[in-house]
Amino acid sequence: MFYQTITSRRQFIGRTGSAALALLAGMRSDLRAAEVSEEFLFIGAEGFDSHGGWDLDQQSMDQTGSPYLLAHGLGVPVADAVTKVTFPSAGTYRVWVRTRDWVAPWSAPGTPGKFQLLIDGKPLEETFGTKGADWHWHDGGAVTVSEKATIALHDLTGFEGRCEAILFCKDTGFTPANDVASLTKFRRKLLHLPDQPDDGGSYDLVVVGAGLAGVCAAISAARNGLKVALVQDRPVLGGNASSEVRVWPEGHTNQQPFPHIGDIVNEILVPRPKTSGTLNGTGAENFDDALKLQVVKNEPNITVLTNHRSIATERSDDSIRAVIVQSTLTGRRQRLRGKFFADCTGDAVVGYQAGADHEFSVGNNMGSTNLWRPLDVAKEEEVLKCECKDKDALAAAFKEGGTAQPFPRCPWAIDLTDKPFPGRKNSKGQWGSADPLANLGGWFWESGFDKNPIDDIERIRDLNLRAMYGAWDALKNVDKLYPNHRLGWAAFIAGKRESRRLLGDVILTADDFRKGTKFEDPAFPCSWHIDIHVAHESFSKEVKGEEFISKATEGTGFSYKGPYWAPYRTLYSRNVTNLFMAGRDISVSKDGLGPVRVMRTTGMMGEVVGKAAAICVKRNTSPRGVYQNHLDELKSLMSKPGGERVA
Ligand SMILES: Cc1cc2nc3c(=O)[nH]c(=O)nc-3n(C[C@H](O)[C@H](O)[C@H](O)COP(=O)(O)OP(=O)(O)OC[C@H]3O[C@@H](n4cnc5c(N)ncnc54)[C@H](O)[C@@H]3O)c2cc1C
């Protein structure tokens, strides 16, 4: 296995005296290049030598142009992000910090995301994260520096401050551009990144997105003899089933008549721990990231590119030639050429960019969740380990500790002072637990029903965080409960349920499940009910437009006789001839998404895609050609153990 090493983060700091950069930034078109003599130092926040306690967030990269650092401290300031820099020369510079006031979109009182910029340990007078609803360059004023300095992002609150870049300009009259296209050009020049992507190699199958669907597709294809690239925009594999999101994978595997479909899913997941309670949001060990990576690493045919996001697709005629991926740590871009592609991004990023037929509705979606859990401070070892964003948050056993854990009022959060929510008094929500604490932060803490789950994801995630902080504030400071508990863990990566769905030769509907429609190309068994979420009316009345609790469909009309074998024709695009898909972006109707989207099921889709891709390469055919001419061969491969490798 080839593991792409990341060139030094320090590469992401650029300095230049180039004359034309101000023009590139789009703000000084009145000047001729020869008249401009700015000198700049540009620091992409992701390029800091140490991120300290800040988290790298790439979720909104398509909107912001670059990942940013997030002070996700659950109310406790995180450790400084620190980097050493060399200025073009000593002297006076004007400083700009690209940031925003994350609660300003709601005109909420207060500025929770405050942070400082320290130069050699000394803060600038300006406090950042305090202005503007949108990403912008916050003017930090003039500062005089020596040639070498240490720069730090110093979080003041632990309440989700964010910084995307820092710019030092010798010309104090210079104003950097805000629009993403100009800014991207400006950034690339200053960071000395090449205009064209580097060659990232040629593959039989390029899998983009490494949730369970993508991981299983890559392993299955590699074991069937293909040269595979696996691209994932996070440092870990698993998507919603990773330790970053912590959704427990459901769905029955290894069903007749293809009892080996599911072998790889079970190989990369830990067995279900013995507990009667929910496993969503439980300790990181239940979502063993290292296990998934190890199984992938054991495959010599897979090149893994973690921390890489696919940002563009190159197409000729009706097929994809390459995807362009960008490192979330260095900004370096690579072109990955492929015979076949598998879109396992959840959001159908590759298919959308390639013009694949798809469905997407905004304003009527299942929402996104950031699972969260309180922490019992009596467990001293866990508290010491956790630095307030516990890697092993507890879900089941809550004991009162002996140390007071004050929590500040959060006037900028959703005001839940006098409103119901699951976990408060007698409110349970749907299928809630008798233990009120166990009703906090579960799957039903969901928002974004009326938003665009792709373009608005930062805002949707932020609304989830405002709901969490508002609820904890109400419990601690209004109801005066849980004096010795504190917030223990919360996902900052949003777990999504629904966005784009790519269309294949069959579009599977919920009625197919209800009627038991039989197809000649059964590919993966479904067993989850027809599970569709909407905002829960009991908790919606007083938070219109900010609904944050959902309920799921249940009972008559939402069940079917399982396992139900869904057809292979849902796993490839009907108009992009070399594109497979696996995961929640396959060819199903809106209600057909309900039963297929659980992750052992999406993993099995990946297993079948890997086998079908092998037939495509061997028989020089398309995904559709496999259905038309090689279905028996696919069924024969599906009957083989997932661990088996072709010679
Ligand atoms: C709170 C919650 C509770 C749920 N409950 C359950 C449950 O109990 N059991 C269950 O099985 N399912 C559950 N689901 C559903 C399930 O988690 C989703 O349907 C799941 O995301 C589907 O897997 P996937 O592989 O399609 O996508 P994901 O798991 O989202 O994986 C896709 C991966 O691709 C990456 N990616 C996206 N774009 C790019 C790009 N351009 N370049 C590179 N990488 C990219 C993403 O970062 C992500 O890691 C729940 C979902 C949520 C949110």
The ligand as a MOL file (V3000), in Angstrom:
LIG
                    3D

  0  0  0     0  0            999 V3000
M  V30 BEGIN CTAB
M  V30 COUNTS 53 58 0 0 0
M  V30 BEGIN ATOM
M  V30 1 C -27.2400 11.2040 13.7630 0
M  V30 2 C -27.4200 10.1560 12.7510 0
M  V30 3 C -27.9190 8.9460 13.1600 0
M  V30 4 C -28.0020 7.9150 12.2600 0
M  V30 5 N -28.3530 6.6920 12.7240 0
M  V30 6 C -27.9130 5.6260 12.0610 0
M  V30 7 C -27.7730 4.3770 12.7200 0
M  V30 8 O -28.1350 4.2040 13.8890 0
M  V30 9 N -27.2130 3.3580 12.0310 0
M  V30 10 C -26.8070 3.5080 10.7310 0
M  V30 11 O -26.2590 2.5690 10.1580 0
M  V30 12 N -26.9680 4.6770 10.0580 0
M  V30 13 C -27.4750 5.7410 10.7030 0
M  V30 14 N -27.5410 6.9700 10.0870 0
M  V30 15 C -27.3710 7.0830 8.6180 0
M  V30 16 C -25.9400 6.9610 8.1070 0
M  V30 17 O -25.0010 7.4000 9.0560 0
M  V30 18 C -25.7480 7.7400 6.8050 0
M  V30 19 O -26.7240 7.3740 5.8770 0
M  V30 20 C -24.3270 7.4950 6.2770 0
M  V30 21 O -23.7140 8.7120 6.1320 0
M  V30 22 C -24.2280 6.7940 4.9710 0
M  V30 23 O -22.8900 6.4570 4.6880 0
M  V30 24 P -22.0660 7.0690 3.4570 0
M  V30 25 O -20.8580 6.2140 3.3320 0
M  V30 26 O -22.9360 7.2650 2.2900 0
M  V30 27 O -21.6530 8.5440 3.9080 0
M  V30 28 P -20.6350 9.0840 5.0310 0
M  V30 29 O -20.6300 8.1920 6.2120 0
M  V30 30 O -21.0420 10.5000 5.2660 0
M  V30 31 O -19.2350 9.0190 4.3180 0
M  V30 32 C -18.8730 9.8480 3.2510 0
M  V30 33 C -17.4760 10.3740 3.5040 0
M  V30 34 O -17.0360 11.0620 2.3470 0
M  V30 35 C -16.3230 12.2100 2.7220 0
M  V30 36 N -16.4120 13.1730 1.6320 0
M  V30 37 C -17.4830 13.9310 1.2880 0
M  V30 38 N -17.1810 14.7180 0.2570 0
M  V30 39 C -15.8970 14.4450 -0.0780 0
M  V30 40 C -15.0230 14.9390 -1.0780 0
M  V30 41 N -15.4110 15.8860 -1.9530 0
M  V30 42 N -13.7630 14.4550 -1.1430 0
M  V30 43 C -13.3370 13.5020 -0.2630 0
M  V30 44 N -14.1350 13.0060 0.7120 0
M  V30 45 C -15.4030 13.4710 0.7980 0
M  V30 46 C -17.0350 12.6870 3.9740 0
M  V30 47 O -16.1940 13.4790 4.7950 0
M  V30 48 C -17.4150 11.3830 4.6500 0
M  V30 49 O -16.4400 10.9900 5.5930 0
M  V30 50 C -27.6150 8.0920 10.9070 0
M  V30 51 C -27.1960 9.3470 10.4590 0
M  V30 52 C -27.0920 10.3730 11.3710 0
M  V30 53 C -26.6050 11.6960 10.8950 0
M  V30 END ATOM
M  V30 BEGIN BOND
M  V30 1 1 1 2
M  V30 2 1 2 3
M  V30 3 2 2 52
M  V30 4 2 3 4
M  V30 5 1 4 5
M  V30 6 1 4 50
M  V30 7 2 5 6
M  V30 8 1 6 7
M  V30 9 1 6 13
M  V30 10 2 7 8
M  V30 11 1 7 9
M  V30 12 1 9 10
M  V30 13 2 10 11
M  V30 14 1 10 12
M  V30 15 2 12 13
M  V30 16 1 13 14
M  V30 17 1 14 15
M  V30 18 1 14 50
M  V30 19 1 15 16
M  V30 20 1 16 17
M  V30 21 1 16 18
M  V30 22 1 18 19
M  V30 23 1 18 20
M  V30 24 1 20 21
M  V30 25 1 20 22
M  V30 26 1 22 23
M  V30 27 1 23 24
M  V30 28 2 24 25
M  V30 29 1 24 26
M  V30 30 1 24 27
M  V30 31 1 27 28
M  V30 32 2 28 29
M  V30 33 1 28 30
M  V30 34 1 28 31
M  V30 35 1 31 32
M  V30 36 1 32 33
M  V30 37 1 33 34
M  V30 38 1 33 48
M  V30 39 1 34 35
M  V30 40 1 35 36
M  V30 41 1 35 46
M  V30 42 1 36 37
M  V30 43 1 36 45
M  V30 44 2 37 38
M  V30 45 1 38 39
M  V30 46 1 39 40
M  V30 47 2 39 45
M  V30 48 1 40 41
M  V30 49 2 40 42
M  V30 50 1 42 43
M  V30 51 2 43 44
M  V30 52 1 44 45
M  V30 53 1 46 47
M  V30 54 1 46 48
M  V30 55 1 48 49
M  V30 56 2 50 51
M  V30 57 1 51 52
M  V30 58 1 52 53
M  V30 END BOND
M  V30 END CTAB
M  END
